[in-house]
Amino acid sequence: PLRLKAAAWPVRGRTEGASAPDFGMAAAAPVDPISIPTALGAREVLDVGVSVLNLQKIENPQASLHQCASRYGAQAVRSIFEKLEQKDAVSNFVELNLSDNNIGDEGAAWLLRGLNGATSSGEQVGKNLKALIMPRARMGTAGMKAMGGIVGASKSLENVILSSNICDAAGVEGEFCAGLARNRSVKSLCLAACRLGDRGATLLADGPLRVHPALEHVSLQYNRLEVAAAKNLANMLAVNQALRYLDLSGNSIGPDGALALVDGLKKNKGRLQRLSVSQNEILLAGAKAFCQHFTSPDGKSLVYLDLRHNGVPYPGMVQLRKELGRPMDGPEAEGWMMLFDGRQLLLNR
């Protein structure tokens, strides 16, 4: 007789909705289930024994992000780590995804306390964590400072995504910059849409970004950056040894900021391989400076350069395409991505 797969527990983590029905095979039992409160006044079972804890989950396609955000909050984070503390155990979490949840500054403080805590044997509770994914977690200045404490104490973190937490420049001042400077393991840092402004970007550029030995990717998209930030980031590029991809899309560095960055790229001596300055109002002068660098011997290490949506007028586009050897009436006239022996240059009006 045909045997149906046993029903799985309603447990958050890899065991929930992980695979299609497998007739004749029993569902995996939760490794370490605990009951936690939700912001909706109910309780749910979470499996804290999994390596990947994902609380960004919308089972019903009709559910909104607001409903997702209202589900788990600071109390859920507190309960998770209080249970681990009671068990005197190191967390198994390799990836922690709290995206789109109402974690806030209070939840960030509990996360700092939990991950940086120690067992009775002296082991750090969060020593296995490699990815901390918390965009749109409703953190402010205090929450971002707590993130700095987590980053500074970690020897395992590699991927940190904190985008769209409105912390302003104060959020990266002090504890965050100090923590990032102490860290030696983070390879990718996303701080897009945090409203850092020139001051916030300068704090990062003059501090941890200059010397971090492992950080290869930094995203500062949509942070209201202008000329001052571009100049300080250019000074950082001149001495940085590790950075390979810098994303500055959606800011307002203008032509002067573009010229400063090109100068920084020259002094960088080819270590940076990918750069995006799309949507930055660099106009024809800025786009021309970047194109000239891209095709020069000093720019040969750039394998990806995004110059799209920068207000270059049509006559300017005709001029740039002609200088690049890709005229507007040529075979690639309709495309905005041009290939130079596999290297990508993205350019439109």
C-alpha positions as CSV (number, residue, x, y, z in Angstrom):
1,P,0.0,0.0,0.0
2,L,1.1,3.6,-0.7
3,R,2.5,5.3,2.4
4,L,2.2,9.1,2.7
5,K,5.0,11.2,4.1
6,A,4.5,12.0,7.8
7,A,3.5,15.5,8.6
8,A,6.3,17.8,9.7
9,W,6.1,20.0,12.8
10,P,5.3,23.6,12.1
11,V,8.9,24.5,12.9
12,R,10.9,27.5,11.5
13,G,14.2,26.7,9.8
14,R,15.3,24.3,7.1
15,T,12.8,21.6,8.0
16,E,9.8,23.7,7.0
17,G,8.8,23.5,3.4
18,A,12.3,22.3,2.5
19,S,11.4,19.7,-0.1
20,A,8.7,18.1,-2.1
21,P,6.7,15.1,-0.7
22,D,8.8,11.9,-0.6
23,F,6.6,8.9,-0.4
24,G,7.8,6.3,2.1
25,M,10.2,8.7,3.8
26,A,9.6,10.2,7.2
27,A,10.0,14.0,7.7
28,A,13.1,15.1,9.6
29,A,12.3,15.8,13.3
30,P,13.3,19.1,14.8
31,V,16.8,19.1,16.2
32,D,16.2,21.4,19.1
33,P,12.6,22.8,19.2
34,I,11.7,25.7,21.5
35,S,8.5,27.7,22.0
36,I,8.7,31.5,21.5
37,P,6.2,34.4,21.6
38,T,5.3,36.3,18.5
39,A,4.3,39.9,18.3
40,L,0.8,38.7,17.3
41,G,0.1,37.3,20.7
42,A,0.6,33.7,19.9
43,R,3.4,31.2,20.4
44,E,5.3,29.3,17.7
45,V,7.9,26.5,17.7
46,L,11.4,27.3,16.4
47,D,14.1,24.8,15.8
48,V,17.3,26.4,17.2
49,G,19.3,23.4,16.4
50,V,19.4,24.1,12.7
51,S,22.4,25.8,11.0
52,V,20.2,28.3,9.1
53,L,17.5,30.1,11.0
54,N,15.3,32.1,8.6
55,L,12.6,34.3,10.1
56,Q,11.9,36.1,6.8
57,K,9.1,33.7,5.8
58,I,5.8,34.5,4.2
59,E,3.9,31.3,3.7
60,N,0.8,33.0,2.2
61,P,1.5,35.0,-1.0
62,Q,-1.3,37.4,0.0
63,A,0.6,38.3,3.2
64,S,2.3,41.7,3.3
65,L,5.8,42.6,4.4
66,H,4.1,44.5,7.2
67,Q,2.5,41.3,8.4
68,C,5.9,39.6,8.2
69,A,7.5,42.4,10.2
70,S,4.8,42.2,12.9
71,R,5.4,38.5,13.5
72,Y,8.8,38.3,15.2
73,G,10.4,41.0,17.3
74,A,12.7,41.7,20.2
75,Q,11.0,39.1,22.4
76,A,11.6,36.4,19.9
77,V,15.3,37.1,19.8
78,R,15.4,37.3,23.5
79,S,13.7,33.9,23.9
80,I,16.0,32.2,21.4
81,F,19.2,33.1,23.3
82,E,17.7,32.7,26.7
83,K,16.9,29.1,25.8
84,L,20.5,28.6,24.5
85,E,21.8,30.1,27.7
86,Q,19.7,27.7,29.8
87,K,21.1,24.8,27.8
88,D,24.7,26.2,28.2
89,A,25.2,25.6,24.5
90,V,27.0,27.1,21.5
91,S,24.6,28.2,18.8
92,N,24.6,26.0,15.6
93,F,23.6,29.0,13.5
94,V,25.8,29.5,10.5
95,E,23.3,31.9,8.9
96,L,20.8,34.1,10.8
97,N,18.2,35.8,8.6
98,L,16.0,38.4,10.5
99,S,15.1,40.4,7.4
100,D,11.9,42.4,7.4
101,N,11.2,41.7,11.1
102,N,10.6,44.3,13.8
103,I,13.8,43.6,15.6
104,G,14.5,47.2,16.5
105,D,17.2,48.5,18.9
106,E,15.9,46.3,21.7
107,G,16.2,43.2,19.7
108,A,19.6,44.2,18.4
109,A,20.8,44.5,22.1
110,W,19.5,41.0,22.9
111,L,21.3,39.7,19.7
112,L,24.5,41.3,20.9
113,R,24.2,39.8,24.3
114,G,23.3,36.4,23.0
115,L,25.9,36.0,20.2
116,N,28.7,37.5,22.3
117,G,27.8,35.5,25.4
118,A,29.9,32.6,26.5
119,T,29.1,29.1,27.8
120,S,30.5,27.8,31.1
121,S,33.4,26.3,29.2
122,G,34.3,29.8,27.8
123,E,33.1,29.2,24.2
124,Q,31.4,32.1,22.4
125,V,27.8,31.3,21.8
126,G,27.9,32.8,18.2
127,K,31.2,31.4,17.2
128,N,29.8,29.5,14.2
129,L,27.9,32.4,12.6
130,K,29.1,33.3,9.1
131,A,26.1,35.3,7.7
132,L,24.1,37.9,9.6
133,I,21.3,39.1,7.3
134,M,19.2,41.9,8.8
135,P,18.0,44.4,6.2
136,R,14.8,46.4,7.1
137,A,14.9,45.2,10.7
138,R,13.8,48.6,12.0
139,M,17.1,49.3,13.8
140,G,18.2,52.8,14.5
141,T,21.5,54.3,15.8
142,A,21.6,52.1,19.0
143,G,20.9,49.0,17.0
144,M,23.6,49.6,14.5
145,K,26.1,50.2,17.3
146,A,25.1,46.8,18.7
147,M,25.8,45.3,15.3
148,G,29.3,46.8,15.6
149,G,29.8,44.9,18.8
150,I,28.8,41.7,17.2
151,V,31.1,42.2,14.2
152,G,34.0,43.3,16.4
153,A,33.8,40.1,18.6
154,S,33.3,37.7,15.7
155,K,36.1,35.6,14.2
156,S,33.7,33.8,11.8
157,L,31.4,36.4,10.2
158,E,31.9,36.8,6.5
159,N,28.6,38.3,5.2
160,V,26.9,41.2,7.0
161,I,23.8,42.8,5.4
162,L,22.3,45.7,7.4
163,S,20.7,47.7,4.6
164,S,17.7,49.9,5.0
165,N,18.1,50.4,8.8
166,I,17.8,54.2,9.1
167,C,20.7,54.9,11.5
168,D,22.2,58.1,10.0
169,A,25.9,58.9,10.5
170,A,25.7,58.4,14.2
171,G,24.9,54.7,13.7
172,V,28.4,54.0,12.3
173,E,30.2,56.4,14.6
174,G,32.1,54.9,17.6
175,E,31.1,51.3,18.3
176,F,30.4,50.3,14.7
177,C,33.6,51.6,13.2
178,A,35.6,50.3,16.1
179,G,34.0,46.9,15.8
180,L,34.6,46.7,12.1
181,A,38.2,47.8,12.6
182,R,38.8,45.0,15.1
183,N,37.2,42.4,12.8
184,R,39.4,40.2,10.5
185,S,36.9,37.9,8.9
186,V,34.1,40.0,7.2
187,K,34.3,39.8,3.4
188,S,31.0,41.5,2.4
189,L,29.3,44.5,4.1
190,C,26.0,46.0,2.8
191,L,24.9,49.3,4.3
192,A,22.7,50.5,1.5
193,A,19.9,53.0,2.3
194,C,21.0,53.7,5.9
195,R,21.0,57.5,5.4
196,L,24.7,57.7,6.3
197,G,25.4,60.9,4.3
198,D,28.9,62.3,3.7
199,R,29.8,62.2,7.4
200,G,28.9,58.5,7.8
201,A,30.8,57.5,4.6
202,T,33.8,59.5,5.8
203,L,33.8,57.8,9.2
204,L,34.0,54.5,7.4
205,A,36.5,55.6,4.7
206,D,38.9,57.2,7.2
207,G,38.6,54.4,9.6
208,P,38.0,50.6,9.1
209,L,37.7,50.6,5.3
210,R,41.3,51.8,4.9
211,V,42.8,48.9,6.8
212,H,40.4,46.0,6.9
213,P,42.4,42.9,5.7
214,A,39.5,40.8,4.4
215,L,36.7,43.1,3.3
216,E,36.2,42.6,-0.5
217,H,32.7,44.0,-1.1
218,V,31.1,47.2,0.3
219,S,27.7,48.5,-0.7
220,L,26.9,52.2,0.1
221,Q,24.0,52.5,-2.3
222,Y,21.3,55.2,-1.7
223,N,23.0,56.9,1.2
224,R,22.8,60.6,0.1
225,L,26.5,60.7,-0.6
226,E,27.9,63.8,-2.4
227,V,31.3,65.1,-3.4
228,A,32.9,65.1,0.1
229,A,32.1,61.4,0.5
230,A,33.5,60.6,-2.9
231,K,36.8,62.4,-2.1
232,N,37.2,60.5,1.1
233,L,36.4,57.2,-0.5
234,A,38.9,58.0,-3.2
235,N,41.6,58.5,-0.5
236,M,40.6,55.2,1.0
237,L,41.0,53.4,-2.4
238,A,44.5,54.8,-2.7
239,V,45.7,52.8,0.3
240,N,43.1,49.9,0.6
241,Q,44.6,46.5,-0.2
242,A,41.6,44.1,0.0
243,L,38.5,45.8,-1.5
244,R,37.4,44.3,-4.9
245,Y,33.9,45.7,-5.4
246,L,32.5,49.1,-4.3
247,D,28.9,49.9,-5.0
248,L,28.0,53.6,-4.8
249,S,24.8,53.5,-6.9
250,G,22.0,55.9,-6.3
251,N,24.0,58.8,-4.7
252,S,24.8,62.3,-5.9
253,I,28.6,62.5,-6.2
254,G,28.5,64.6,-9.3
255,P,31.3,65.3,-11.9
256,D,33.7,66.5,-9.2
257,G,33.1,63.3,-7.2
258,A,33.7,61.2,-10.3
259,L,37.0,62.9,-11.0
260,A,38.1,62.3,-7.4
261,L,37.2,58.6,-7.7
262,V,39.1,58.2,-10.9
263,D,42.1,59.6,-9.3
264,G,41.6,57.2,-6.4
265,L,41.4,54.3,-8.9
266,K,44.7,55.3,-10.4
267,K,46.4,55.3,-7.0
268,N,44.7,52.0,-6.2
269,K,46.9,50.3,-8.8
270,G,44.3,47.9,-10.1
271,R,43.2,46.2,-6.9
272,L,39.6,47.2,-7.2
273,Q,37.9,45.1,-9.9
274,R,34.2,46.2,-9.8
275,L,32.7,49.6,-9.4
276,S,29.2,51.0,-9.7
277,V,28.4,54.7,-9.8
278,S,25.1,54.5,-11.6
279,Q,22.5,57.2,-10.8
280,N,25.1,59.6,-9.4
281,E,24.6,62.7,-11.6
282,I,28.2,62.6,-12.9
283,L,27.1,64.0,-16.3
284,L,29.3,63.9,-19.4
285,A,32.5,65.1,-17.7
286,G,32.4,62.3,-15.1
287,A,31.4,59.6,-17.5
288,K,34.1,60.6,-19.9
289,A,36.8,60.4,-17.1
290,F,35.6,56.9,-16.1
291,C,35.5,55.7,-19.7
292,Q,39.1,57.0,-20.3
293,H,40.3,55.2,-17.2
294,F,38.5,52.0,-18.2
295,T,40.2,51.8,-21.5
296,S,43.6,53.0,-20.3
297,P,46.4,50.6,-19.2
298,D,45.8,51.6,-15.5
299,G,42.1,50.6,-15.8
300,K,42.6,47.1,-17.3
301,S,41.9,45.4,-14.0
302,L,38.4,46.8,-13.9
303,V,36.1,43.9,-15.1
304,Y,32.8,45.7,-14.3
305,L,32.0,49.5,-14.4
306,D,28.4,50.7,-14.2
307,L,27.9,54.3,-15.4
308,R,24.2,54.1,-16.3
309,H,21.6,56.8,-15.6
310,N,24.0,59.7,-15.0
311,G,22.4,62.4,-17.1
312,V,24.7,62.2,-20.1
313,P,23.0,64.0,-23.0
314,Y,22.5,62.3,-26.4
315,P,25.3,64.2,-28.1
316,G,27.6,63.2,-25.2
317,M,26.6,59.6,-25.7
318,V,27.5,59.8,-29.4
319,Q,30.9,61.3,-28.5
320,L,31.6,58.7,-25.8
321,R,30.6,55.7,-27.9
322,K,32.8,57.0,-30.7
323,E,35.8,57.4,-28.4
324,L,35.2,53.9,-27.0
325,G,35.2,52.4,-30.5
326,R,31.5,51.5,-30.1
327,P,29.7,54.1,-32.3
328,M,26.0,54.6,-32.0
329,D,25.4,53.5,-35.5
330,G,27.5,50.3,-35.1
331,P,26.4,46.7,-34.5
332,E,26.1,47.4,-30.7
333,A,24.2,50.6,-31.0
334,E,21.1,49.4,-29.2
335,G,22.8,47.9,-26.2
336,W,23.9,49.7,-23.0
337,M,26.4,46.9,-22.0
338,M,29.6,46.9,-24.0
339,L,32.1,44.1,-23.8
340,F,35.9,44.6,-23.9
341,D,37.4,41.1,-24.0
342,G,34.9,40.0,-21.4
343,R,35.1,43.2,-19.3
344,Q,31.8,44.9,-18.9
345,L,31.1,48.6,-19.3
346,L,27.5,49.7,-18.7
347,L,26.6,53.1,-20.2
348,N,23.4,54.9,-21.1
349,R,21.8,58.3,-20.7
